[in-house]
Amino acid sequence: RHHSTAPHQTNFMKRRLLTIVLLLLTMPIVARNDLRQEIRNIVRDKKATVGVAVQTSDGRCFTLHNSRCYPLMSVFKFHVAVAVLQRMERESISPNSLITLDASWLPYGTYSPLRDRNPSRNVRLSLAELIRYTVSLSDNCTCDRLIAFAGGIEAVDRCARKLRIGRFRLSETEATMHEDIQRSYNNRSTPRSIVRMLRKVYDGDGLSTESFALLEQVMLATSTGSEKLKAGLPESIRLGHKTGHSDRTVRGILIGDNDAGVVYLPDGRRYYITVFIRDSKESDETNASVIAAISKAVYDWVCITPAP
């Protein structure tokens, strides 16, 4: 009698095990669908186009409205910094090497903490300091000086293309975008392409250990955009990021409002996130609150979704 019931018990255990396995396999999908719906709820009534991309260090991905490109605005300064660091490596140029910025590199009418702190407008700074101003403080004047150092915006574009990150284009400097605000649309990317570039650089592709250490430091020191991605994270969580924000057109349209970066979790994991807002009729405060709300939703998703 004991042996005659064993097959039924075995089949029951197999079915139970299969049910458990199926539940475990579908948990990330359910969580991902929940995240998609949550973000759609956040952006539903907003007069803007919002694109999102996320990739975790354990291989999970999420995108929303990734089929089109978005104006990069100052997020492209990350690409500039990578190109500059690569030239420094190729030519064995020290981060302490001094670069001159005379009055022609420090024009008025554009955002520049360096120029504002040096009214004489004749400055010599190390390359490391120029990278810090460009990334951490989003200085437009130092950005254009570094673009010239890298060999021009075409050289910056080529540098990023070697990383095989997907759809993007770089053709404008800060100066050309300020000459014609419509040119701000020319430096563009999908959200996922930025996430891919972040992950490749942070995984050691394209930069030496020393160069990456400098880049990571200035990304963590970013002081712009505290009301964006950072506002959606617990205070104890570290974020290295690059923000972007355009002027408004004559019709009051904000061309781009962006934040992209890497979030460091306490258990040693990282995830990469990009949130782009294009053609927004909303206020700056509303745009920032959208990015912060998406940041919080993604943080919760990453923390509750099991690794594959």
Secondary structure, DSSP 8 states (H G I E B T S, - for coil): -HHHHHHHHHHHHHHHHHHHHHHHHHHHHHHHHHHHHHHHHHHTT-SSEEEEEEEETTS-EEEES-SS-EE-GGGHHHHHHHHHHHHHHHTT--TT-EEEE-GGGS-SSS--HHHHH-TT--EEEEHHHHHHHHHTS--HHHHHHHHHHHT-HHHHHHHHHTT---SEE----HHHHHH-GGGGGTSEE-HHHHHHHHHHHHTTSSS-HHHHHHHHHHHHT--S-TTTGGGGS-TTSEEEEEEEE--B-TT--EEEEEEEEEEE-TTS-EEEEEEEEEEE-S-HHHHHHHHHHHHHHHHHHHHHS---
